[in-house]
Amino acid sequence: MNSIKLSKKILRAAGRANATYGLIGEGDRVLVGLSGGKDSLTLVHLLKHMQRHAPFDFEFKAVTIRYGMPGESYNALAEHCKRYEIPHEVYDTNIFEVAQDTIRENSSFCSYFSRMRRGALYTKAEEGSYNKVALGHHLDDAAESFFMNMLYNGTLRSMAPIYKSSRGFHVIRPLLWVRERQTRAFVQENGIAAIGDEACPAMRMKVKMPHARESTKLMLEEWEERFPDLFKRFKAAFSHLQPDSFMDKRYLDI
C-alpha cells in the first residue's frame, strides 16, 4: 500500500477546528459523504489519519451516493478505498430517474441534486445508527455561500462547522478551516485521480448550468489578489458575529 501524505497545513487547520468545536470524539460513529472529488477524498484520508493518531477511538465509513445514471461507475473509487483500508459503500438510488419528471427543462437544479443526495446520505446514516455525518466543505465554500446568500437571497448565512439535523444526528465539516487550494494540492501531490464535473448529472440533462457560485468564486479570487489575508479575515469574522449591529429586530435592544 502506497503511503498518503497530508500537508501540515491541512492537519493543523483540521486539528484546531476539531479541538474548537468538538467535531469528532471518543466513541463517535461517523458516516462520510464521498463523492470522489478532491474535497471528500481529502476528508476520508484525514479521518483515516485521525483514526491512527488521535488520542481517542472512533469509527467511520465512506458512502458514495449513486444517482442511477446510465454508465455511472465508481469502481476506481471503490478500489482506491480498498487499497487504503477505508471502509466504503456505494449506495444505489433512483435520483436521476426521479429528476427526469421533477426538473423543468432549462432550469437550474444544482440545489435539487444536492438536497436529494444529502437526503440519501441522511437515510443511510439513520439506517446504520451513525451519530455524525461528515461533509467535505472547506473555507472557500463557506465564504462563497456567504456572498451568494447575501447577493442572491438577501440573507446573512454561511456554513456551520457542526449542527444537529432534524433527524437527530450531528452534521460536521472537519475541513471548514482548510482552503480549497490545499485539497487540490493534496490529490495532485499524491497522484490521486479525483472525480470532477464529468460525474455531475447536469452533463446528462438539458438544463442551465449554475453560474452564481462560479461568479462568486471569481469575485473572491480577484479580491484575494488585492487582499492576501482575505480568507484569514473571513475565518475570523465568521467566528466573531455581532448580530446587534445589523437591522434584525430580534437582536436589537429596543
N, C-alpha and C positions, 0 to 999 in steps of 0.2 A: 504493500500500500504506500503510495507516494504521500509525502508529508504536505500539509496545507499550512501556509503561513498567513497569519493575521497581523496586520500592522499594529505597532504600539499605540498609534493614534486611535484606531478603532477600539482596541481593548481598553484603553484609558477612558474614552468617551462612554462606552457602554458600561464599564465598571462603575463609573461615577453616577451615571443615570440609575443603575440598579441600586446602588447604595442610597441615593437620594430618595427614590420613590418606592423602594421595596418591590421591584417588579417580579423577581424570582427568588424563592427562598426554600427552606427546608420542607421536603415532602410535597412540593408542587408537582402537579401533572399538567404539562404544557402541550397544547396542540398548536403546531406551527403551520401557517399557510405558506406553501412552497409552490410558487408559480414556475420556478426555474429561471426567473430573471436575476439580475445581478444583486438586487437588494435582498430577496428572500434566500438566495444562496449564501450570501454573507451572513444572514441571520442564523441559518441552521448550523453553519460551521462555527459561528460564535457560541451558540448553545452547546455544541459538542466540546468546544474548548472549555467553557464554563463547567460542564459536567465533569471534566477531567481535573480541573484545578481549583474550583470553588470549595470553600470550607463547609459546604452543605450539600445534601443529596437531593436531587430532583430528577424527574424523567421527562422526556419529550418525544414527540412523534411528529414527523412532517407529513402533511396531507396535500396532495395536488388535486384540484377540482378539475375533472374532465367535463368540458362543455357538451360533449356528444356531437362534435363536428365530424364530417367525413374525413378520414385520413389523419385524424388527431392522434398523435403518438407521444408518449412520454417514456419510451424505452430507454433512451440515453440518460434521462434524468434519474430513472429508477436504478440504472446501472451505476451512476455516479454515487447515489446514496448507499448502495450496497457496498461499493468499493471503500467508502469512508465510514462504514458502520453507522449510518444514520437511519434510524427506523423510518420507514416511508410507506405510504399507501396512496394509490390513485383512486379517488372517489368518483364513481360514474354518476352523471346527472343527465337530464334532458334539457338543460338550459337553452341550448342553441335551437332545438326544435320548438320550444315554447316561445322563444323570441320571434320566430317567423310570423306568429299570429298576433303578437302583442306590441311589436315595434312598428311604427308607421314609417313608410318609405321616406327617405331623405331626412329622417330625424336623427338627432344626436343621442346616442344611447350609452355613453361611457358609464354614467351613473347607474343605469339599469343593470348592466352586466356586473358592475361592482357590487350592487345590492344582492343580486342573485347569487354571486359567488360567495359573498360574505354569509348569506343565509345558509348555504350548503355547508360551509365550514362550521357555522354555529351548530347546525344539526348534528354534524359529526362529533363535535365536542360534547354535546349532550348525550349522544349515544355511548360515548366512551367514558363518560363521567370525568372529563377533564375540568380542572378548576380555573385554568387560564388558557386564553387563546393569544398567540403571539403573531403580530403583523410586522412587515418589514419596512414601515415608513421611516424616513430619516428627516434631518433638519430642513433640507431643501423642500421636502413635501409639506412640512409644517408651514414654512414661510410662503410657499406658493398657495396653499389652501387659504391662508390668512388674507392674502391680497385678492384672490379670486372671490372669496366670500364678501369682502368689502366692496370690490369694484363691480361685481355682477349681481350680488344678492343684497347688498346694503346691511350686512351684519359683521360684527367683530367675532370671528370664530376661527379656530385653528385645530390642532390635534393634541389631545392629552396623552401623556406617557402611560397612563393607566386609568381605566374607568370600569365600573361594574355594568355589565349588559343587563337588559331586561330579562334575560334567561337565567341570570343568577351567577354566572362566572365572570371573571375579570378579563378584559381585553388589554393587552400590554404591547408597548412599542419599544423594545430594547435598543433599537438603533436611532432613537429620536434625537440624540445629540451627535450623531455621526453625519458627515457630509456625503452627498451623492457621489462626488468625485472619488471618495475613499472606497465606496463599494465597487465603483467601476474599476479602480486600480486593483482591488482585491481579485476580481475574476481575471483581469488581464495578466497580473503578475503570477498567478497560479495556473495559467493556461486552461481555465475553465470555460467551456462553451455554454454561455448563458443563452436562455431563450429570450428572444426580443419580440418586436411587434408582429412578426410572422405568425405568432400563435394567437393574436387578437381576433376575436370573432368579427370585428369590423372589416377585416380583409375579405370576408366571405359574403358580406351583405352590402346592398346599395344604400348606404347611409352617409351622412355628413361626418367627416372626421372632426373630433373636438379641437377647437383652436384656443380656447380660453387658457388652458394650462400651458400650452406651448408659448403663447404670447406673454404670459406672466413669467415663465422661465427666462425668456429672452430679456424681458424688462429687468429682472433681478440680476442677470448676468452683466448687463450694462451698468447697473448701479454698483455692483461689486467691483467693477474695474475702477470706478471713481472712489469708492469707499471700501478698501480691502478688508476692514474689520466688520463689514456689514452683517454677516451671519453670526458673529460673536455678539453683536448688539441685539439681533433678533432673539437669540437664546436668552440673553439677559432680560430683555423686555417681556418675553413670554413667561418668564419666571417671576416677574415683579409687576403684577397688574395693579392699577389704581382705578377701579371702576367708578369711584365717586367723582372722577374728573371728567366724566362723559355726561351725556344728556339723558341717560336712562333713569326715570323717576324712582325705580326700585332701589337705587343706590344713593339717592340724594337725601341729605338730612333736611327735609322740609316739612 
